[in-house]
Amino acid sequence: MARSGTKPVLARRLAEADPEGMTHLFRGMTYLACTPGGLELVDQFLEAGVKAEQEARDRSMAALRGGQYGEACRVVASFEATRVFGRGLGIDWHNYESARDEAILRLVFSERLARHTNFDENAIKMIQVAAAMMQIWGTNDPQTYLDRGLKDDEIDWAVETRMLLFRAIETVRRQELEASGIQRVEVLGSGNQTDCQVCKSDNKKEYPIGQAPLLPHEGCSCQAGCRCILLAAE
Ligand SMILES: [Zn+2]
């Protein structure tokens, strides 16, 4: 993902790239905020923004369901690029590179956690799409993408969704660590006393990178899901 400094930097760049447009935009905002008629326009403007975002979410979700991961990324990027301040600190949405997100999405839709073996195909598809939406929209909360009508109240679908996304991100991260020449890694638990036995017993253990357990720990039974991370040990 292309990064270009902080929001003020981005704002300055925008102003430099398009001084007239920015001046116009902010002059318009000031004017709109000052008159009753203007307020109505502000409401319309905000409403249009909400609608545009909903459309972008719908379109990206449809793309994900159709296996078009690059397209899903592009829908999000072009929506973020239309906002004066797109999501994320210093992400330049005009020059967004989707390769990393696409790699994560492919894994979200291909990895199968052992703990998900008994999920039916509907449930699998649901958590895959929810995990993928979390990734491209940058949220930690999958709740809005999960079907409340789903059976089996024993399962916390939000936790399972996060675990799936965690696995995909972790797999890409590990490839990046390996590519950068890291040989040994250390598992670091959350340090919380309520962590499950699996996570606790692996805390601070060192491994050659090829032999480290794939996170999240398959046998993890932490209530909030596995929160262990892999760090370079050197
Ligand atoms: Zn655990």
Residues whose N, C-alpha, C, O or C-beta is under 5 A from the ligand:
A	BS01	ZN	C196 C199 C220 S221 C222 C226
